[in-house]
Amino acid sequence: MLLSALLALTLHQTPLTTVAEQSGWLRTGRYAEVEALCRAFPKRYPGKVRCDSFGTTPEGRPMLVFAASADGTLTPAAAAKKGRPVVFFQGGIHSGEIDGKDAGFWLLRDMLDGKALPGVLQGVTAVFVPVFNVDGHERFGPNNRPNQVGPEEMGWRVTAQGFNLNRDYVKADAPEMGALLTLQHAWDPLVAIDLHVTDGAQFEHDVSVQLEPQKTGPEPLRAPGEKLRQELFTSLEAQGHLPLPFYPSFREGDDPRSGVSYGVAPPRFSNAYWMVNRRYGVLVETHSWKPYAHRVATTRHVLEGLLRLFARDGQALMKARAAVDAEAEAGKAREVVLAWENTDKSRPIDFRGYAYERSPSDLSQQPWIRYDTTRPQVWTIPYFEELRPALTTTLPAGGYLVPPAHAEWVARKLTVHGLRFQRLGQALPPTGVEVFRATEASFRPGSYEGRQPLSVKGQWTKESWPLPAGTLYVPAAQKSAPLLAHLFEPLAPDSLLAWGFFNNHFEQKEYIEDYVVEPFARELLAKDPAVKAAWEERLKDKAFAADARARLRFFAERHPAWDSRLNLYPVFRTDSAPTGLKPGR
């Protein structure tokens, strides 16, 4: 009894300082430290902190999440019941970029001790994933980030299975991603913050913070988003930081003169994913050439600013979000921008860089840039901040239909993304639907993130198709309606089609021998004037006329044995819900 009491007292008195703090911000701890803190934090702060495992990595490690609240609102159900704003932040999606882990623990401890952000945990529940890419974190070494100043050793960019998790949000191939998205959609955060470290050029600016909705996304969240960003930057500048509202990557390689752009990424990336879900998404990038101590402090200051602002404005923002959700649930959020681009319009800005020399390399025969960090220099460079839609679509009035051949795996994806769907309980006779037949289909020559992407051209047209029992019906009227367009619209850059999930349907599997096509072609030309006219028109194209395979394919496509489903996208659109639906998810 005395021993257990003594142990409890020792645990309570043990400072929850990390390896990073103990080393003077020279090192970062291994994942065993995260596991130890998972046990220690709830014991030190009973009723105010909860630590749970939300998944297991392919190498068998627990994925851990901390929730902190002054009044014990520590579960998704409790937060939803109280209407409590949730601020979700994560570190180590790229585990060499580990500032977020150490900054998060430092800040969380000081908040719970009453040393930082007094009262904030009364207004929000903070949910913290210290390390998202856990297996990558344990691929530990001193040379994993050669253009990053500290810590002495760190983890690796990708997972044990080779996934770059910050390309995986829509396709959700990695088991870690499935676990995280399930967790996040359960919490339904008001804001999701992803903590990174940049690559790239050398300059004085020490952090970029990209926040949407601000320039894009639902209107009721844009003006508050811009206000939040401006107030955050004012506080950061008062603390001596030099924040940027865009990712500090030059438009042309390593040439500062080419300028920079305000960009909106596709939803394969974390912050864009949450914007598509009509939530606030924030990408924080500290600058890799700043010392680790500076970067961790910068990350902490950004988190402090965001937590304070979302606690202050949380209830008003929750009301705006509820209005946005109601609009989508009523089927009024149908216009979706699938891709954004910058216009040619720019304005000059002052950018805090260093003197540099850019000259041809005798080694590589390409321009080689060398920075002189002893000579700060203000660059006047063009800033392209104006955006315009590059690709838009309109969601169907009803929703999408996924035939049984693909229903099971698509259902798993939809579940991970927190999307609703139902199944047909009985087969329906031919029904009017919209189908997409590709007029062109081009496979990417090489692999990207473990897949062979596909790009297509074509359009939706009306046809009549039977709907077998087990067909999925995915209604467009739901709160994450834009995400549906990004998943199912074939032209979307991050659609399931674009990521190669349906490649089989765009590969020819059945063939007709040439010696069969030759006589058929002659018979067809003799009896069908329309075909003959089309043939003669095609022959005016010299490239076609010179291509023997193309000439025969012209007739093979008109043969009764031709595969009518080749290049048919196996997802349909419908203007209304079909009859016979089972109760859905």
Buried (B, 14 or more C-beta within 10 A) or exposed (E): EEEEEEEEEEEEEEEBEBBBBEBEBBBBBBBEBBBEBBEBBBEBBEEBBBBBEBBBBBEEBBBBBBBBBBBBBBBBEBBBEEEBBBBBBBBBBBBBBBBBBBBBBBBBBBBBEEEBBEEBBEBBBBBBBBBBBBBBBBBBEEEBBEEBBBBEBBBBBBBBBEBBBBBBBBBBBBBBBBBBBBBBBBBBBBBBBBBBBBBBBBBBBBBBBBBBBBBBBBEBBBEBBBEBBEBBBEBBEEEEBBBBBBBBBBBEEBBBEBBBBBBBBBBBBBBBBBBBBBBBBBBBBBBBBBEBBBBBBBBBBBBBBBBBBBBBBBEEBBEBBEEBBEBBBEBEBBEBBBBBBBEEEBEEBEBBBBEBEBEEEEEEEEEBBEBEEEEEBEBEBBBBBBBEEEBEBEBBBBBBBBBBBBBEEBBEBBBBBBBBBBBBEEEBEEBEBBBBBBEEBEEEEEEEBBBEBBBBEBEBEEBEBEBBEBBBBBBBBBBBBBBBBBBBBBBBBBBBBBBBBBBEBBEEEEEBEEEEBEEBBEEBBEEEEEBEEEBEEEEEEEEBEEEEEEBBBBBBEBEEEBBEEBBBBBBBBBEEBBEBBEEEE
